[in-house]
């Protein structure tokens, strides 16, 4: 299941797990697919989050570690990334 969360992120809610047999969930995961050229996956554990942005047009993955209390600013982190593609 997906649940709306911080500024356009969708929280991934796992269902159908048995606490008796399955290991406990230790992280919270979020996704965002609103841009056709970007796929965003955020994986948060106690104290921090790993922000993964896949730019499909460039076939590039950007990974950034952010504190979990900065999760609501994930879009500012994404928008703050700049690069220049240079021709050889």
N, C-alpha and C positions, 0 to 999 in steps of 0.2 A: 504494500500500500504506500501511497505518497501523501504527505501532509504538507500544506503550505507553511513556509517558515520565513526566515530573515530575508527581506528584500529580494524576493523572487526565487529563493532556493526552495526546493522540495525535499522534505525530510523523508528518508526511506524507513518505513516501519516494517519490520519483519514480523510475520504472523505464522501461526502454526508450529511454533517451537515448543518443545517439551522441556521444562526446567529440569526434569528428572534425568533425561538422557542427553540433551544438548548442552554444550558449554554456554555459560552466560554471555550475553552480548556486552562487549567491553567498549564499543565505540558507537558513535552516532554518525550516520552518513547522510549526505545531502547531495542533490544533483541539480543541474540547471541546463536546459537545452534551448533557451529562448533565442539564441543567435544561431543561424544555420551553419556558421563556420567555427563555432566554439562549443565544446562539451566541457562541463565543469563538474568535478567530483570533489567533495570535501569530506574528509574523514577526521572526526574529532575524538580524542581520548582525553582523559582527565588532564586539564591544564593546557592543551594545545590542539590545533587543527592543522592538517596538511591540505592545502589547496592545490588541486591539480587542474590545469586548464589545457585542453587539447585543441590546438588551432588546426582544423582539418585542411584548410587551404594551404598551409605551410608545412603540414605534417610535423608539427612541433609540439612538444609537451613542456609546459612550464610548471614547476613545483615550487611552492612557497610554504613555509611554516609560519603560522600566525597564532597568537594567544587565543584561547577559546573565547575570551571576552571581546575580542575584535571581530568575531564572526559576523556581526551585523554590518561591518564595513568591508565585507569580502569584495563587493563590487568596486570600491575605491582601490583596493589592492590590485584587482584585475585591470582596471582602467589606468593604473599608474605604471603598468608595464609597457615599455616602448622598445622597439628594436628597429634596426634598419637592415633591409636586405640589400646587399651589394652584389652587383654583377661581377663575375670573375674577370 
